[in-house]
Amino acid sequence: MSEAELIFTALAELSTRQIAETEKAKGVRQNAVAGKKGGKIAKDARLALEQKTKQKVITPENFLPPSKEKKRIDKNQ
């Protein structure tokens, strides 16, 4: 990941945590809502930076190639 990608990821995580704490989120559904709100804050900031600099923040280095192995599910777990 690039430095900018790490910063925006950290912004999303911090925003999500603070929103969840402020709203006293409990359970998966309420925390998912907080996650959407936190992610939107980071997305909006990223888009604003990209608009001002005319450069993309997301790099192809961020993506892993698909795995060639099939995942096997062990039903005994």
C-alpha angles and dihedrals in degrees: 000000000000122000091256092051090052092049094050091046089052090048091053092049094046093046092049093049094048093047091049091050093047093048091041089232116200126185133008098293097052092044090049089056090051089049092054091050093047092047091051091055091055092043093052091049091048093049091048091052092047090050093051097044098033087224130114118243096200114081130196087238088076094071128080119214115252115271115253092206121088113234112240119212115216107211092196094071 
